[in-house]
Amino acid sequence: MAGAASKNEEPITAINVTPLVDVCLVLVIIFMAVAPMAVTLGIKVLETRPSVAEGKASVDENVAIKIALDETITINGAKTDPLTFRRQLDEALGRSKDKMVVVTAEAGNRVGLVVQVLDESKQAGALKLAVMKTDGGI
């Protein structure tokens, strides 16, 4: 018979690793090309430290945003609402020399609101952002 195996042939017991190595090398190249694009951009936030304040700008030159537990927001002591928040923030950043925004929030605040305020501040032109947490009422 034409298709019958002869008795002299032994079964193939060695594993051909060439296709496996080829696939692995292609995957490595793909990951190397995609890895720089996978880095997500975020908001850089200054970490607060319990030390004496140092720097060129005084506290009065910064934009202070406070978020209370009832989600009321004040910019430099003036209460604002969601409709006028951006306009007041733009005005406050225009008066600031170093364009630094310090967001103070209580421990029980919604993270989404704090992130939204940080995002709006960055879009309004803030160059530096800082986040502070208070334990008591604002």
C-alpha positions in Angstrom: 0.0 0.0 0.0 1.1 3.5 -0.8 0.0 5.1 2.5 1.2 2.4 4.9 4.1 3.2 7.1 7.1 1.0 6.9 8.2 -0.9 9.9 11.6 0.8 9.8 10.2 4.3 10.5 10.2 5.4 14.1 7.7 7.9 15.5 9.0 11.5 15.8 9.8 12.1 19.5 11.7 15.4 19.2 9.8 18.7 19.7 10.3 21.3 17.0 10.8 24.6 19.0 11.5 26.8 16.0 7.8 27.9 15.6 7.6 28.5 19.4 10.7 30.8 19.4 9.3 32.6 16.3 6.0 33.4 18.0 7.7 34.5 21.2 10.0 36.8 19.4 7.1 38.4 17.5 5.2 38.9 20.8 8.3 40.5 22.4 8.6 42.9 19.4 4.9 43.8 19.6 5.1 44.4 23.4 8.1 46.6 22.9 6.3 48.7 20.3 3.1 49.0 22.3 4.6 49.6 25.8 5.3 53.3 25.3 1.8 53.9 24.2 0.3 52.1 27.1 1.6 54.6 29.6 -1.4 56.6 30.9 -1.2 60.3 31.5 -2.3 61.5 34.8 -2.4 64.5 37.0 0.7 65.3 38.9 -0.1 66.2 42.4 2.3 67.7 45.0 2.5 65.5 48.1 1.9 67.4 51.4 4.5 67.0 54.0 4.4 68.0 57.7 7.2 70.6 57.4 7.7 74.3 57.3 6.5 75.8 54.0 9.4 76.7 51.7 9.2 78.3 48.3 9.1 81.5 46.4 5.4 82.2 46.6 3.5 83.0 49.7 0.3 81.2 50.7 -1.7 84.3 49.6 -0.5 84.0 46.0 -1.9 80.5 45.7 -5.5 79.6 44.7 -7.1 77.9 47.7 -10.1 75.6 46.9 -12.0 74.1 49.8 -14.5 71.3 49.4 -16.9 70.7 52.3 -18.7 67.4 53.1 -21.9 68.9 51.7 -20.1 69.4 48.4 -20.0 73.2 48.7 -16.9 74.6 47.0 -15.1 77.9 48.0 -12.3 79.5 46.0 -10.1 81.8 48.1 -12.9 82.0 50.7 -15.7 82.9 48.2 -18.5 80.4 47.9 -19.2 79.2 44.3 -21.6 77.0 42.5 -21.0 74.6 39.6 -22.2 77.3 37.0 -19.7 80.0 38.1 -16.9 77.7 39.4 -14.8 77.9 36.2 -15.1 81.7 35.8 -14.1 82.3 39.4 -11.3 79.8 39.0 -10.0 81.6 35.9 -10.1 84.9 37.7 -8.3 83.5 40.7 -5.6 81.9 38.5 -5.2 85.2 36.6 -4.3 86.9 39.9 -1.9 84.1 41.0 1.8 84.5 40.2 2.8 80.9 40.3 -0.5 79.3 39.1 -0.6 76.9 42.0 -3.9 75.5 43.2 -4.3 73.9 46.7 -7.4 71.8 47.0 -8.4 71.1 50.6 -11.0 68.4 51.2 -12.3 66.6 54.2 -11.6 62.9 54.6 -15.3 61.9 53.8 -15.5 63.8 50.5 -16.3 62.0 47.3 -13.1 61.2 45.3 -14.9 62.0 42.1 -15.6 65.6 43.1 -12.0 66.1 44.2 -10.7 64.7 40.9 -13.2 66.8 38.9 -11.9 70.0 40.7 -8.3 69.0 40.0 -9.1 68.4 36.4 -11.0 71.7 36.0 -8.0 73.5 37.7 -5.5 71.9 35.3 -7.7 72.8 32.3 -8.0 76.4 33.6 -4.2 76.8 33.4 -2.9 75.7 36.8 0.8 74.7 36.6 1.0 73.1 40.1 -1.6 71.2 42.0 -1.6 70.2 45.7 -4.1 68.2 47.7 -4.7 68.5 51.4 -6.9 66.6 53.8 -8.6 68.0 56.8 -10.2 66.0 59.6 -12.6 68.7 60.9 -15.1 71.0 59.3 -13.9 73.6 56.8 
